[in-house]
Amino acid sequence: MMEHNLRIIYMGTPDFAVSPLRRLLDAGHKVVAVVTNPDKPAGRGQRLQESAVKRFAMERGLRVLQPERFRDEQFLEELRELRADLQLVVAFKMLPEVVWSMPRLGTVNLHASLLPDYRGAAPINWAVMNGERESGVTTFLLKHEIDTGNIIFQQPVALTDTMTAGELHDALMDVGAELLLKTVDAMEAGNYPLVEQTGLLKGRTPKSAPKIFKEDMKIDWTQGSTEIYNHVRGLSPFPSAWTELRQRETGNVVTMKIFAVEKLDRKVDGSGPELWTDGKTYFGVKVRDGVILVKDLQLAGKKRMTTEEFLRGFRLKEYTL
């Protein structure tokens, strides 16, 4: 294994950021510290929970920094003392210039899309929700405007029409780990491209990937079957599409998360959107160009279940959309 001399600070929080860090360490790169989110209370007991990156970093004996604020002078002094040549950011917060401009080679971000498209917080979800047939990963140098810096390398990944956001996440995580290693090796050798994103756009507006809020996740049953199908798989398993059922007599509303659906490309009697079920084995929604069959769901406060399990304990025929 060749000896690597770059001093690297790695910044990330969720599972997506663990695989690239592991790949860098296994290749012999010198990660002098990891920066991740502070521990947060989670679950019913509200116990402090460490990030996935912190747990992995501790296992590997790496120094871990968990600043509450990036502009905190003590944190900035710790960064300066580490004398990093390069900072790497994977699935992390926005950094102030005082942080990203500190290393002599700058700060590289690994982004889960083929930039300049799908800039923003949720590129994986939006690519699937929009029915894209290709996604990918990009490494680029950070600058002021979010996700707009000069591109170093990209690697496309094909999407099938059944792939969920969770499956794309895992595929991009593995490809991204290799791309980040390729990027670091190239920067260490001093031989790497820098491509301006504006030239790639050729005057068009890039597709965006803004943060997803609860109302974005609600299923619009007036849409066509393909749009609804893509919406559900683009939010599966997290943060998950949802809908409401209303009891005919009382008006009580039940909220339901939906993780998996199937398109039934045939017309059934009646016009949508309306529920379609035999009360025992299947449950779907008639929409304008077919039926969306619900396969995997979760009622508020209950465990995730199949349609058959759901129908055993729920009188769906008493409800409407």
C-alpha positions in Angstrom: 0.0 0.0 0.0 1.4 3.4 -1.0 2.1 5.9 1.7 -0.4 8.9 1.8 0.7 12.2 3.3 -2.4 14.4 3.0 -3.9 15.4 6.3 -7.7 15.0 5.9 -10.6 16.1 8.1 -13.8 14.2 7.3 -17.2 15.6 8.0 -20.4 13.6 8.0 -23.2 12.2 10.1 -25.5 9.4 8.7 -24.9 5.9 7.4 -24.4 7.3 3.9 -21.2 8.9 5.1 -19.7 5.8 6.8 -18.9 3.8 3.7 -16.7 6.6 2.1 -14.8 7.0 5.4 -14.2 3.3 5.7 -12.9 3.2 2.1 -10.4 6.1 2.7 -9.1 4.5 5.8 -8.8 1.0 4.2 -6.8 2.7 1.4 -4.3 4.1 4.0 -5.3 7.7 3.9 -4.5 9.9 7.0 -7.8 11.1 8.5 -6.7 13.3 11.4 -10.2 14.0 12.7 -13.9 13.5 12.1 -16.5 16.2 12.5 -20.0 15.1 13.1 -23.3 16.2 14.7 -23.6 16.4 18.5 -25.3 13.4 20.2 -29.1 13.8 20.2 -31.8 12.4 22.4 -33.8 9.7 20.5 -36.5 7.1 21.2 -39.0 6.8 24.0 -36.3 7.0 26.7 -34.8 10.0 25.0 -31.3 8.6 25.4 -28.4 10.4 23.8 -27.7 8.8 20.4 -24.4 9.0 18.6 -24.3 9.5 14.8 -23.4 6.5 12.6 -20.2 8.3 11.6 -19.2 8.9 15.2 -19.7 5.3 16.1 -17.6 4.1 13.2 -14.9 6.8 13.9 -14.6 5.7 17.6 -14.3 2.1 16.5 -11.3 3.1 14.3 -9.8 5.2 17.1 -10.2 8.6 15.2 -10.4 11.9 16.9 -14.1 13.1 16.9 -15.2 16.8 17.0 -18.9 17.6 17.7 -19.3 21.4 17.5 -22.7 22.9 18.4 -21.8 25.9 16.2 -19.2 26.0 13.4 -18.2 29.6 14.2 -17.3 28.7 17.8 -13.8 30.0 18.3 -12.7 26.9 20.3 -13.8 24.6 17.4 -12.1 26.8 14.8 -8.9 26.8 16.8 -9.1 22.9 17.0 -9.4 22.9 13.2 -6.4 25.2 12.7 -4.3 23.1 15.0 -5.0 20.0 12.9 -3.4 21.6 9.9 -5.5 19.8 7.4 -4.5 19.8 3.7 -8.1 18.8 2.7 -11.6 18.6 4.2 -14.2 16.1 2.9 -17.9 16.6 3.4 -20.4 13.8 3.0 -24.1 14.2 4.0 -23.4 17.1 6.4 -24.6 20.6 7.2 -23.8 23.8 5.4 -20.4 25.1 6.4 -19.4 28.8 6.8 -16.6 30.1 4.6 -14.3 30.3 7.6 -14.4 26.5 7.8 -14.5 25.4 4.2 -11.8 27.8 3.1 -9.3 26.7 5.8 -7.4 23.8 4.2 -4.8 24.6 1.4 -6.6 22.3 -1.1 -10.1 23.4 0.0 -13.1 21.3 1.0 -14.6 18.6 -1.3 -18.3 17.6 -1.1 -19.6 14.2 -2.2 -23.1 14.9 -3.5 -25.7 12.2 -4.3 -26.7 13.5 -7.7 -25.2 14.3 -11.1 -24.7 18.0 -10.6 -25.8 20.6 -11.6 -29.2 18.8 -11.3 -30.7 18.0 -7.9 -28.8 20.5 -5.8 -30.3 20.6 -2.3 -31.0 18.5 0.7 -32.9 15.5 -0.8 -31.4 14.6 -4.2 -32.0 10.8 -3.9 -35.7 11.2 -3.0 -36.5 13.8 -5.7 -34.7 11.8 -8.5 -36.9 8.8 -7.8 -40.1 10.8 -7.2 -39.5 12.5 -10.6 -39.1 9.2 -12.4 -35.5 9.7 -13.5 -33.8 6.8 -15.3 -30.3 7.9 -14.2 -28.8 9.3 -11.0 -25.2 9.3 -9.7 -22.6 10.9 -7.5 -20.5 14.0 -7.9 -17.4 15.4 -6.1 -16.9 19.1 -6.2 -15.1 21.9 -4.4 -17.3 24.0 -2.0 -17.9 27.6 -2.6 -20.5 30.2 -1.4 -23.7 29.0 -3.1 -24.9 25.6 -2.1 -23.9 22.7 -4.4 -22.6 25.0 -7.2 -18.8 24.6 -6.9 -16.5 23.3 -9.6 -17.0 19.6 -10.4 -14.0 17.2 -10.0 -15.5 13.8 -10.9 -18.9 12.2 -11.5 -20.2 8.6 -11.7 -23.6 7.8 -13.1 -25.9 5.1 -11.7 -28.9 3.7 -13.7 -32.3 3.6 -12.0 -34.8 0.9 -12.7 -38.5 1.8 -12.7 -39.0 -0.3 -9.5 -36.0 1.1 -7.5 -36.9 2.8 -4.2 -35.1 5.7 -2.6 -33.6 3.3 -0.1 -32.2 1.1 -2.8 -30.8 4.0 -4.7 -29.3 5.4 -1.4 -27.4 2.1 -1.0 -26.2 2.0 -4.6 -24.9 5.6 -4.5 -23.3 5.0 -1.1 -21.0 2.3 -2.6 -20.3 4.2 -5.8 -19.7 7.4 -3.9 -17.1 5.7 -1.6 -15.1 4.8 -4.7 -15.5 8.2 -6.3 -14.4 10.0 -3.2 -11.3 7.8 -3.0 -10.5 8.5 -6.6 -10.9 12.2 -6.0 -8.6 12.3 -3.0 -5.9 10.2 -4.8 -6.1 12.7 -7.8 -5.9 15.7 -5.5 -2.9 14.2 -3.7 -1.2 13.7 -7.1 -2.1 17.3 -8.1 -3.8 16.1 -11.2 -7.5 16.7 -11.3 -10.1 18.5 -13.4 -12.3 21.4 -12.2 -15.4 21.9 -14.4 -17.7 24.9 -13.9 -21.3 23.9 -13.5 -22.7 26.9 -15.5 -21.2 25.5 -18.7 -22.9 22.1 -18.1 -26.3 23.8 -17.8 -26.2 25.4 -21.3 -28.7 28.1 -20.1 -31.3 25.8 -18.7 -32.6 25.8 -15.1 -31.3 22.9 -13.0 -33.7 20.4 -11.4 -33.8 21.0 -7.7 -33.9 18.8 -4.6 -35.2 20.9 -1.7 -35.8 19.7 1.8 -38.9 17.5 2.0 -41.6 18.5 4.4 -44.7 16.6 5.6 -47.1 18.1 3.0 -44.7 17.1 0.2 -45.0 13.5 1.3 -48.8 13.4 1.2 -50.2 11.3 -1.7 -52.2 13.3 -4.2 -54.7 10.6 -5.5 -55.9 12.9 -8.3 -52.6 12.3 -10.1 -52.0 9.5 -12.6 -50.8 6.0 -11.5 -47.2 6.5 -12.6 -46.8 9.8 -10.7 -48.3 8.2 -7.5 -46.2 5.1 -7.9 -43.0 7.2 -8.3 -44.0 9.3 -5.3 -44.3 6.3 -3.0 -41.1 4.6 -4.1 -39.2 8.0 -4.0 -40.1 8.3 -0.3 -39.6 4.7 0.7 -38.6 3.7 3.3 -37.9 7.2 4.6 -39.4 9.7 5.1 -42.4 7.7 3.6 -45.5 8.7 1.7 -48.7 9.0 3.6 -52.5 9.4 3.2 -55.6 9.8 5.3 -58.7 7.6 5.6 -61.9 9.1 6.9 -64.6 7.0 8.6 -67.9 7.6 6.9 -70.1 7.7 10.0 -68.0 9.5 12.5 -65.6 11.5 10.3 -62.7 10.3 12.4 -59.4 10.5 10.4 -56.8 7.8 10.4 -53.2 8.5 9.1 -51.4 5.8 7.2 -47.8 5.6 5.9 -47.4 3.7 2.6 -44.1 2.1 1.7 -44.8 0.0 -1.3 -47.5 0.0 -4.0 -48.1 -1.8 -7.3 -49.6 -0.3 -10.5 -52.6 -2.2 -11.9 -52.9 -1.0 -15.5 -56.6 -1.7 -16.0 -59.8 0.2 -15.4 -62.2 -0.9 -12.7 -65.8 0.1 -12.3 -66.3 3.6 -11.0 -64.2 6.7 -11.2 -61.3 7.6 -8.9 -60.0 8.5 -6.6 -61.8 6.0 -4.3 -60.9 3.0 -2.2 -61.1 -0.4 -3.9 -61.0 -3.6 -1.7 -62.6 -6.9 -1.0 -62.0 -6.3 2.7 -59.8 -9.4 3.0 -56.9 -9.8 0.5 -56.4 -6.6 -1.4 -56.7 -2.8 -0.9 -56.1 -0.2 -3.6 -57.2 3.2 -4.8 -58.9 3.8 -8.1 -57.2 6.6 -9.9 -57.9 8.3 -13.2 -55.9 5.8 -15.3 -55.9 2.5 -13.3 -55.5 1.2 -9.8 -52.7 1.7 -7.2 -52.6 -1.5 -5.0 -51.2 -0.9 -1.5 -48.7 -3.6 -0.5 -46.9 -2.4 2.6 -48.2 0.1 5.1 -48.2 1.4 8.7 -51.0 3.0 10.7 -50.1 5.8 13.1 -48.9 4.2 16.4 -48.8 0.7 14.9 -46.1 -1.5 13.4 -45.4 -1.8 9.7 -47.6 -4.5 8.0 -48.7 -6.1 4.8 -52.1 -5.4 3.3 -53.5 -8.8 4.4 -52.4 -8.2 8.0 -54.0 -4.7 7.9 -57.3 -6.0 6.5 -57.6 -8.6 9.2 -58.0 -6.0 11.9 -59.4 -3.0 10.1 -62.8 -2.5 8.6 -61.7 -0.6 5.5 -65.2 -0.7 3.9 -66.3 1.8 6.6 -63.8 4.3 5.3 -63.3 6.7 2.4 -60.4 8.9 1.2 
